[in-house]
Structure formats: structure tokens, C-alpha cells
Amino acid sequence: MSSIVFWFSILGVLIANSQHLPPDIMAKLCLYLIFVFSFLLILFYGYIIVLQLKKYMNERKQKDGELELFKAIPSFIHFRRRIDHFIVLKNGDGRLNWTFDIEKNTENPISYMNIPILCEHLRGEMNPSVKSIIIEKLMVNNDVYDVTYLPQFIRYPFNENISSCRPTEIGCIRTPVNLPKGKSKASIKFTLLLKNVFSEAEIKEFVVVDIPYITEKLTVVVTHESDSCKIIPVYNNGHLIDAYSDHNLNIDMDEVAEQNKNIKSSNGTIVWKTGLPKLGYSYQINFQVKSGGE
């Protein structure tokens, strides 16, 4: 813009002094200035067009990202109610009683849904053939089903020498929901055995709650199978629950503060009740087991 103003100033000076210049020189100078001015004008509008194109591409990129995110959200089914009851067993195993009240958001029939699950291996068990998750029972609308747990892969720690890092088995359970056209709700109850998942409960352990589906109401309970043992919360920087926005363990401190209002510990049991936990987040509750004699 300053260049255009500069050349306009020169043009004004030449016009003011045109009577002192020969006509042929004046004509050539005018043609030259018109050419330069036209060139600068083209550059100026080209710059404006480039800015508009960048703005359009950024908006398009953002919309495409939002579209991909929307596609990734399992919008056809949501959980009206979910209960995760973790029971710490004396031998270091864990039992998870899982309850889902689901509802579909489409008129189309849905026969199955995939429920993702992860479970840590005992330190040193790096063999991918070792399964950590065993389905003991599945009921859908009070009917018993025999389903298969499908381990997908083992995620190994970046540094196997770090004592707190253990390989994690990640898989999913292909679950029959039997929702034909005209039927929208179902109740699912799992009993899962989690092998060696609480092997260090007397020192420090934790449970992880992933949110792969939109969930209206969530209740998480952590207890011990023995009345003589109590679940004692382990505080992390003054809070009982951590909230991670992704599997890279990026913590959301605002969500941590919000959810710590909803978690309680009493009589050797931890209970967390919340509504609409964030989709795609992982929540971690740290605890320790204390026997009655301690």
C-alpha cells in the first residue's frame, strides 16, 4: 500500500511540473508510471486473494477436522447409564462387574456393538499370547450369551526398565445388542476377570475408566472382596482422580477439578458418580489396599 502511495506522489509531482518537460518525455514517463501502477495494483489484489485463499483453506481444514471427529464419534448408540464396579481380589486379580443401559439413536436395526477394553499385564509378561481379560458372564436383557473377547494388540512401554510401566493389552468385546427396528433400548451386564491387574495393590494401584461412547450417567465403585481389607485413595497432587484427554496422557486440569467434586471415599470404598463425562477421555483413580490389622 505504501508503494502505491509513493508512486501516486511521484505522478502528482510530474503532473505539477509537466510544462517543464518535453511532450515525448512526458508521454513516456506517464506510460511508465501507468505500467508500474498497474503492476503494483495487480500485486496488491493478488495479495488480498492469497489472504482470502488461506482463510478459506484454514476454515476448510477446520471443518474437515470437525467432520472427521464427528465420524469418529459413535453417534448411533449412547449409554443412558453405566456402572463400573471393580473388585480387588486377594490374589492380585480383579473382577469387573460392568452394567450398561444403552439406547440407539437411529431407526435402523443394530445387532452388535464393539466395547473396547484395556488391561495391564503383570510386569515381565511381554508375551502377546498371554490374555489378561476373561469374560465370565454376559447377559443382554437377562438372556445369557457366550461371546468372544478379541485382543487387538499389546502396547509396550517406551522404557521397559521403568518399574511403574507395564505392557497393556488392548482389545474389544463384540457384544450382541439385538435392537431391531422399533426397539431402541437394551441392558447389558458383564462379569470380567482381569488377571494380575491389581498385583501391587498393597503399594499402589489404579483403575482406568475410558469413555468411548456418549454416557449420560456414570458410576464407578472400587471395593475389596474381603471385608477386612479397605480401599484407601492415593492422592495425586491433592486430587483423587486424573482426567486425560488422550492416550498420550495429556491431563485436563479443569476436568480434574470438576470431577474431584464428584468422587468420595468412605468405609473402605471409593465411589465416583458423574454425568456426561467427556467423550474420548480416560479417567484414572489411584488407590491402595490396607488390611484391617494395619
Residue pairs with C-beta under 8 A, 6 or more apart in sequence:
1 44
3 40
4 37
4 40
4 41
4 44
7 33
7 36
7 37
7 40
8 37
10 33
11 33
11 37
14 21
14 26
14 29
14 30
14 33
18 26
21 29
73 214
73 279
74 113
74 212
74 213
74 214
75 105
75 214
76 104
76 105
76 106
76 108
76 110
77 102
77 103
77 104
77 105
77 110
77 113
77 177
77 213
78 102
78 103
78 105
78 213
78 214
78 215
78 216
79 100
79 101
79 102
79 103
79 213
79 214
79 215
79 216
79 218
80 101
80 102
80 103
80 185
80 216
80 217
81 99
81 100
81 101
81 216
81 217
81 219
82 98
82 99
82 100
82 101
82 215
82 217
82 218
82 219
83 97
83 98
83 99
83 218
83 219
83 220
83 221
84 96
84 97
84 98
84 207
84 209
84 218
84 219
84 220
84 221
85 96
85 97
85 98
85 99
85 220
85 221
85 223
86 94
86 95
86 96
86 207
86 220
86 221
86 222
86 223
87 94
87 95
87 96
87 97
87 223
87 224
87 225
88 94
88 198
88 201
88 205
88 222
88 223
88 224
88 225
88 229
88 231
88 289
89 95
89 198
89 225
90 225
90 226
90 229
92 122
92 196
92 197
92 198
92 199
92 200
92 201
93 193
93 194
93 195
93 196
93 197
93 198
94 193
94 194
94 197
94 198
95 136
95 191
95 192
95 193
95 194
95 225
96 190
96 191
96 192
96 194
97 189
97 190
97 191
98 188
98 189
98 190
98 191
98 192
99 187
99 188
99 189
99 190
100 115
100 187
100 188
100 189
101 185
101 186
101 187
101 188
102 113
102 177
102 185
102 186
102 187
102 188
102 213
103 184
103 185
104 110
104 177
104 179
104 184
104 185
107 181
108 181
109 179
109 180
109 181
110 177
110 179
111 176
111 177
111 178
111 179
112 174
112 175
112 176
112 177
113 174
113 175
113 177
114 172
114 173
114 174
114 175
115 172
115 173
115 175
115 212
116 170
116 171
116 172
116 210
116 212
117 133
117 149
117 170
117 171
117 172
117 173
117 192
117 210
118 168
118 169
118 170
118 171
118 208
118 210
119 132
119 133
119 168
119 169
119 194
119 195
119 197
120 132
120 166
120 167
120 168
120 169
120 196
120 197
121 130
121 132
121 154
121 166
121 167
121 168
121 169
121 196
122 166
122 195
122 196
122 199
123 163
123 166
123 199
125 167
125 196
126 154
126 156
126 160
126 167
128 151
128 153
128 154
130 169
131 149
131 151
131 169
131 195
132 169
132 194
132 195
132 196
132 197
133 149
133 151
133 169
133 171
133 192
133 193
133 194
133 195
134 149
134 192
134 193
134 195
135 147
135 148
135 149
135 173
135 190
135 191
135 192
136 191
136 192
136 193
137 144
137 189
137 190
137 191
138 144
138 145
138 146
138 147
138 175
138 188
138 189
138 190
138 191
139 145
139 188
139 189
140 175
140 176
140 177
140 178
140 186
140 187
140 188
140 189
141 178
141 186
141 187
142 187
145 176
147 173
147 174
147 175
147 176
148 173
148 174
149 171
149 172
149 173
150 171
150 172
150 173
150 174
151 169
151 170
151 171
152 170
152 171
152 172
153 170
154 167
154 168
154 169
154 170
155 167
155 168
155 169
155 170
156 167
157 165
157 166
157 167
158 165
159 165
173 190
175 188
177 186
177 188
178 186
179 185
179 186
197 205
198 205
198 289
199 205
201 287
201 288
201 289
202 288
202 289
202 290
203 288
204 234
204 286
204 287
204 288
205 286
205 287
205 288
205 289
206 234
206 284
206 285
206 286
206 287
207 220
207 222
207 284
207 285
207 287
208 282
208 283
208 284
209 218
209 220
209 277
209 282
209 283
209 284
209 285
210 281
210 282
211 218
211 277
211 278
211 279
211 280
211 281
211 282
211 283
212 279
212 280
213 279
214 276
214 279
215 276
215 277
215 279
216 275
216 276
217 273
217 274
217 275
218 272
218 273
218 274
218 275
218 277
219 271
219 272
219 273
220 270
220 271
220 272
220 273
220 283
220 285
221 269
221 270
221 271
221 272
222 231
222 269
222 270
222 285
222 287
223 231
223 268
223 269
224 230
224 231
224 268
224 289
227 292
228 291
228 292
228 293
229 268
229 289
229 290
229 291
229 292
230 267
230 268
230 269
230 289
230 290
230 291
230 292
231 265
231 268
231 269
231 270
231 287
231 288
231 289
232 265
232 268
232 287
232 288
232 289
232 290
233 240
233 265
233 270
233 285
233 286
233 287
233 288
234 286
234 287
234 288
235 286
236 242
236 286
239 256
239 257
239 260
240 260
240 263
240 265
240 270
240 285
240 286
241 256
241 259
241 260
241 263
241 272
241 283
241 284
241 285
242 251
242 256
242 283
242 284
242 285
242 286
243 251
243 252
243 255
243 256
243 259
243 278
243 281
243 282
243 283
244 250
244 251
244 252
244 281
244 282
244 283
244 284
245 251
245 252
245 255
245 278
245 280
245 281
246 280
246 282
247 282
252 278
252 281
255 278
255 281
259 272
259 274
259 277
259 283
262 272
262 273
262 274
263 270
263 271
263 272
263 285
264 270
264 271
264 272
265 271
268 290
270 285
270 287
272 283
272 285
277 283
